[in-house]
Amino acid sequence: MRLRYLFPLLALAAVQAHAADSFVIDAAHTYPVFAVNHHGFTTQHGRFDKTSGQLVLDFGAHTGSGTIHIDTASINMGLEAWNKAMREKFFDVTQYPTATYAFDKLEFEADKPVAADGRLTLLGVTRPLRLSVQRFHCGSSPTTKKFTCGADLAGSLRRSDFGMLRSLPGVGDEIQLVIAVEAYKE
Protein backbone atom coordinates (compact mmCIF):
# COMPACT_ATOMS: atom_id res chain seq x y z
CA MET A 1 0.00 0.00 0.00
CA ARG A 2 1.34 3.41 -0.87
CA LEU A 3 2.03 5.86 1.94
CA ARG A 4 -0.31 8.48 0.53
CA TYR A 5 -3.22 6.05 1.14
CA LEU A 6 -2.00 4.90 4.53
CA PHE A 7 -2.10 8.30 6.25
CA PRO A 8 -5.81 9.03 5.51
CA LEU A 9 -6.70 5.53 6.70
CA LEU A 10 -4.79 6.06 9.96
CA ALA A 11 -6.49 9.42 10.46
CA LEU A 12 -9.90 7.84 9.90
CA ALA A 13 -9.11 5.06 12.39
CA ALA A 14 -8.06 7.64 15.01
CA VAL A 15 -11.31 9.57 14.56
CA GLN A 16 -13.37 6.39 14.84
CA ALA A 17 -11.50 5.32 17.97
CA HIS A 18 -12.64 8.53 19.67
CA ALA A 19 -16.12 8.69 18.19
CA ALA A 20 -19.05 9.00 20.55
CA ASP A 21 -21.50 6.11 20.72
CA SER A 22 -25.24 6.61 21.11
CA PHE A 23 -27.25 4.40 23.45
CA VAL A 24 -30.98 3.95 24.05
CA ILE A 25 -32.26 3.47 27.59
CA ASP A 26 -33.44 -0.10 28.13
CA ALA A 27 -36.77 0.56 29.86
CA ALA A 28 -36.96 -3.06 31.03
CA HIS A 29 -33.79 -2.59 33.12
CA THR A 30 -33.84 1.09 34.13
CA TYR A 31 -35.51 1.91 37.43
CA PRO A 32 -35.15 5.01 39.60
CA VAL A 33 -35.53 3.97 43.26
CA PHE A 34 -35.80 6.33 46.21
CA ALA A 35 -35.66 5.99 49.98
CA VAL A 36 -37.15 8.36 52.55
CA ASN A 37 -37.52 8.45 56.34
CA HIS A 38 -41.11 7.68 57.36
CA HIS A 39 -41.93 9.47 60.63
CA GLY A 40 -38.72 8.18 62.20
CA PHE A 41 -40.01 4.60 62.18
CA THR A 42 -38.64 3.17 58.95
CA THR A 43 -37.01 3.95 55.65
CA GLN A 44 -39.61 3.55 52.95
CA HIS A 45 -38.67 2.75 49.35
CA GLY A 46 -40.45 3.50 46.10
CA ARG A 47 -39.58 3.13 42.47
CA PHE A 48 -40.73 4.26 39.07
CA ASP A 49 -41.56 1.51 36.60
CA LYS A 50 -41.48 3.47 33.30
CA THR A 51 -38.46 5.28 31.92
CA SER A 52 -37.03 6.31 28.58
CA GLY A 53 -34.08 8.27 27.28
CA GLN A 54 -30.70 8.16 25.65
CA LEU A 55 -26.99 8.34 26.44
CA VAL A 56 -23.95 9.40 24.46
CA LEU A 57 -20.59 8.04 25.61
CA ASP A 58 -17.17 8.83 24.22
CA PHE A 59 -14.68 6.65 26.05
CA GLY A 60 -11.69 7.98 24.14
CA ALA A 61 -12.43 11.60 25.01
CA HIS A 62 -13.75 10.74 28.51
CA THR A 63 -17.02 12.59 27.90
CA GLY A 64 -20.69 11.74 27.97
CA SER A 65 -24.19 13.08 28.25
CA GLY A 66 -27.63 11.67 28.70
CA THR A 67 -31.26 12.13 29.55
CA ILE A 68 -33.46 9.84 31.61
CA HIS A 69 -37.19 10.58 31.47
CA ILE A 70 -39.22 9.20 34.37
CA ASP A 71 -42.98 8.65 34.08
CA THR A 72 -44.08 9.90 37.52
CA ALA A 73 -47.45 8.11 37.27
CA SER A 74 -45.53 4.82 37.22
CA ILE A 75 -44.60 5.21 40.89
CA ASN A 76 -44.70 1.91 42.73
CA MET A 77 -44.78 1.86 46.54
CA GLY A 78 -46.08 -1.71 46.69
CA LEU A 79 -49.68 -0.81 47.54
CA GLU A 80 -52.13 0.75 45.07
CA ALA A 81 -53.75 3.07 47.65
CA TRP A 82 -50.31 4.42 48.52
CA ASN A 83 -49.41 4.76 44.82
CA LYS A 84 -52.58 6.81 44.28
CA ALA A 85 -51.77 9.13 47.18
CA MET A 86 -48.21 9.61 45.91
CA ARG A 87 -49.44 10.36 42.38
CA GLU A 88 -52.00 12.92 43.52
CA LYS A 89 -50.56 14.49 46.67
CA PHE A 90 -46.79 14.35 46.22
CA PHE A 91 -45.99 14.16 42.49
CA ASP A 92 -49.10 15.88 41.00
CA VAL A 93 -48.79 13.64 37.94
CA THR A 94 -51.63 15.37 36.10
CA GLN A 95 -49.68 18.61 35.93
CA TYR A 96 -46.17 17.08 35.99
CA PRO A 97 -46.28 13.69 34.24
CA THR A 98 -42.50 13.50 33.76
CA ALA A 99 -39.40 14.02 35.88
CA THR A 100 -36.11 14.24 34.00
CA TYR A 101 -32.48 13.76 34.94
CA ALA A 102 -30.19 15.22 32.28
CA PHE A 103 -26.42 15.25 32.56
CA ASP A 104 -23.86 16.83 30.29
CA LYS A 105 -20.66 16.05 32.14
CA LEU A 106 -19.12 12.76 33.20
CA GLU A 107 -16.11 12.64 35.49
CA PHE A 108 -13.74 9.78 34.69
CA GLU A 109 -11.08 7.98 36.70
CA ALA A 110 -8.90 5.94 34.39
CA ASP A 111 -11.34 4.64 31.76
CA LYS A 112 -14.53 4.55 33.85
CA PRO A 113 -17.01 7.28 34.69
CA VAL A 114 -17.29 7.93 38.45
CA ALA A 115 -19.73 10.88 38.59
CA ALA A 116 -22.37 12.61 36.49
CA ASP A 117 -23.09 16.32 36.80
CA GLY A 118 -26.56 17.23 35.65
CA ARG A 119 -29.95 18.62 36.47
CA LEU A 120 -33.09 17.06 37.89
CA THR A 121 -36.42 18.51 36.87
CA LEU A 122 -39.23 17.57 39.26
CA LEU A 123 -42.57 19.32 39.74
CA GLY A 124 -41.51 21.89 37.14
CA VAL A 125 -38.41 22.90 39.13
CA THR A 126 -34.89 22.25 37.83
CA ARG A 127 -31.95 21.95 40.22
CA PRO A 128 -28.35 20.75 39.79
CA LEU A 129 -27.76 17.17 40.89
CA ARG A 130 -24.46 15.29 41.01
CA LEU A 131 -24.76 11.52 41.06
CA SER A 132 -21.94 9.09 41.68
CA VAL A 133 -21.52 6.36 39.08
CA GLN A 134 -21.31 2.95 40.70
CA ARG A 135 -20.93 -0.52 39.15
CA PHE A 136 -20.23 0.73 35.65
CA HIS A 137 -19.90 -2.06 33.07
CA CYS A 138 -20.16 -2.42 29.30
CA GLY A 139 -20.35 -5.56 27.20
CA SER A 140 -22.59 -7.83 25.20
CA SER A 141 -25.88 -8.40 27.01
CA PRO A 142 -26.56 -12.12 27.49
CA THR A 143 -30.29 -11.53 26.99
CA THR A 144 -30.45 -9.03 24.12
CA LYS A 145 -27.08 -9.79 22.50
CA LYS A 146 -26.66 -6.01 22.07
CA PHE A 147 -23.67 -4.00 23.26
CA THR A 148 -24.92 -2.58 26.55
CA CYS A 149 -23.58 -0.26 29.22
CA GLY A 150 -25.02 -0.19 32.71
CA ALA A 151 -24.47 1.59 35.99
CA ASP A 152 -26.05 2.53 39.26
CA LEU A 153 -26.26 6.31 39.63
CA ALA A 154 -26.58 7.33 43.28
CA GLY A 155 -27.00 10.53 45.25
CA SER A 156 -29.27 12.50 47.51
CA LEU A 157 -31.51 15.52 47.24
CA ARG A 158 -33.92 17.54 49.33
CA ARG A 159 -37.48 17.24 48.08
CA SER A 160 -38.32 20.68 49.50
CA ASP A 161 -35.89 22.18 46.95
CA PHE A 162 -38.40 21.09 44.29
CA GLY A 163 -41.46 22.39 46.14
CA MET A 164 -42.52 18.97 47.46
CA LEU A 165 -43.52 20.12 50.94
CA ARG A 166 -46.35 17.75 51.83
CA SER A 167 -45.99 15.90 55.17
CA LEU A 168 -42.75 17.65 56.16
CA PRO A 169 -41.12 17.08 58.57
CA GLY A 170 -42.75 13.71 59.39
CA VAL A 171 -41.87 12.28 56.00
CA GLY A 172 -38.21 13.20 55.57
CA ASP A 173 -36.88 15.94 53.39
CA GLU A 174 -33.71 14.09 52.37
CA ILE A 175 -34.25 11.59 49.59
CA GLN A 176 -31.71 8.91 48.68
CA LEU A 177 -31.88 8.23 44.96
CA VAL A 178 -30.48 5.31 42.97
CA ILE A 179 -31.08 5.02 39.25
CA ALA A 180 -30.19 1.56 37.94
CA VAL A 181 -29.71 2.27 34.24
CA GLU A 182 -28.93 0.02 31.31
CA ALA A 183 -28.69 1.28 27.75
CA TYR A 184 -27.92 -0.50 24.50
CA LYS A 185 -25.93 0.83 21.58
CA GLU A 186 -27.99 2.07 18.66
C-alpha positions in Angstrom: 0.0 0.0 0.0 1.3 3.4 -0.9 2.0 5.9 1.9 -0.3 8.5 0.5 -3.2 6.0 1.1 -2.0 4.9 4.5 -2.1 8.3 6.3 -5.8 9.0 5.5 -6.7 5.5 6.7 -4.8 6.1 10.0 -6.5 9.4 10.5 -9.9 7.8 9.9 -9.1 5.1 12.4 -8.1 7.6 15.0 -11.3 9.6 14.6 -13.4 6.4 14.8 -11.5 5.3 18.0 -12.6 8.5 19.7 -16.1 8.7 18.2 -19.1 9.0 20.5 -21.5 6.1 20.7 -25.2 6.6 21.1 -27.3 4.4 23.4 -31.0 3.9 24.1 -32.3 3.5 27.6 -33.4 -0.1 28.1 -36.8 0.6 29.9 -37.0 -3.1 31.0 -33.8 -2.6 33.1 -33.8 1.1 34.1 -35.5 1.9 37.4 -35.1 5.0 39.6 -35.5 4.0 43.3 -35.8 6.3 46.2 -35.7 6.0 50.0 -37.1 8.4 52.5 -37.5 8.5 56.3 -41.1 7.7 57.4 -41.9 9.5 60.6 -38.7 8.2 62.2 -40.0 4.6 62.2 -38.6 3.2 59.0 -37.0 3.9 55.6 -39.6 3.6 52.9 -38.7 2.7 49.4 -40.4 3.5 46.1 -39.6 3.1 42.5 -40.7 4.3 39.1 -41.6 1.5 36.6 -41.5 3.5 33.3 -38.5 5.3 31.9 -37.0 6.3 28.6 -34.1 8.3 27.3 -30.7 8.2 25.6 -27.0 8.3 26.4 -23.9 9.4 24.5 -20.6 8.0 25.6 -17.2 8.8 24.2 -14.7 6.7 26.1 -11.7 8.0 24.1 -12.4 11.6 25.0 -13.8 10.7 28.5 -17.0 12.6 27.9 -20.7 11.7 28.0 -24.2 13.1 28.2 -27.6 11.7 28.7 -31.3 12.1 29.5 -33.5 9.8 31.6 -37.2 10.6 31.5 -39.2 9.2 34.4 -43.0 8.6 34.1 -44.1 9.9 37.5 -47.4 8.1 37.3 -45.5 4.8 37.2 -44.6 5.2 40.9 -44.7 1.9 42.7 -44.8 1.9 46.5 -46.1 -1.7 46.7 -49.7 -0.8 47.5 -52.1 0.8 45.1 -53.7 3.1 47.7 -50.3 4.4 48.5 -49.4 4.8 44.8 -52.6 6.8 44.3 -51.8 9.1 47.2 -48.2 9.6 45.9 -49.4 10.4 42.4 -52.0 12.9 43.5 -50.6 14.5 46.7 -46.8 14.3 46.2 -46.0 14.2 42.5 -49.1 15.9 41.0 -48.8 13.6 37.9 -51.6 15.4 36.1 -49.7 18.6 35.9 -46.2 17.1 36.0 -46.3 13.7 34.2 -42.5 13.5 33.8 -39.4 14.0 35.9 -36.1 14.2 34.0 -32.5 13.8 34.9 -30.2 15.2 32.3 -26.4 15.3 32.6 -23.9 16.8 30.3 -20.7 16.0 32.1 -19.1 12.8 33.2 -16.1 12.6 35.5 -13.7 9.8 34.7 -11.1 8.0 36.7 -8.9 5.9 34.4 -11.3 4.6 31.8 -14.5 4.5 33.8 -17.0 7.3 34.7 -17.3 7.9 38.4 -19.7 10.9 38.6 -22.4 12.6 36.5 -23.1 16.3 36.8 -26.6 17.2 35.7 -30.0 18.6 36.5 -33.1 17.1 37.9 -36.4 18.5 36.9 -39.2 17.6 39.3 -42.6 19.3 39.7 -41.5 21.9 37.1 -38.4 22.9 39.1 -34.9 22.3 37.8 -31.9 21.9 40.2 -28.4 20.8 39.8 -27.8 17.2 40.9 -24.5 15.3 41.0 -24.8 11.5 41.1 -21.9 9.1 41.7 -21.5 6.4 39.1 -21.3 3.0 40.7 -20.9 -0.5 39.2 -20.2 0.7 35.7 -19.9 -2.1 33.1 -20.2 -2.4 29.3 -20.3 -5.6 27.2 -22.6 -7.8 25.2 -25.9 -8.4 27.0 -26.6 -12.1 27.5 -30.3 -11.5 27.0 -30.4 -9.0 24.1 -27.1 -9.8 22.5 -26.7 -6.0 22.1 -23.7 -4.0 23.3 -24.9 -2.6 26.6 -23.6 -0.3 29.2 -25.0 -0.2 32.7 -24.5 1.6 36.0 -26.1 2.5 39.3 -26.3 6.3 39.6 -26.6 7.3 43.3 -27.0 10.5 45.2 -29.3 12.5 47.5 -31.5 15.5 47.2 -33.9 17.5 49.3 -37.5 17.2 48.1 -38.3 20.7 49.5 -35.9 22.2 46.9 -38.4 21.1 44.3 -41.5 22.4 46.1 -42.5 19.0 47.5 -43.5 20.1 50.9 -46.4 17.7 51.8 -46.0 15.9 55.2 -42.8 17.6 56.2 -41.1 17.1 58.6 -42.7 13.7 59.4 -41.9 12.3 56.0 -38.2 13.2 55.6 -36.9 15.9 53.4 -33.7 14.1 52.4 -34.2 11.6 49.6 -31.7 8.9 48.7 -31.9 8.2 45.0 -30.5 5.3 43.0 -31.1 5.0 39.2 -30.2 1.6 37.9 -29.7 2.3 34.2 -28.9 0.0 31.3 -28.7 1.3 27.8 -27.9 -0.5 24.5 -25.9 0.8 21.6 -28.0 2.1 18.7 
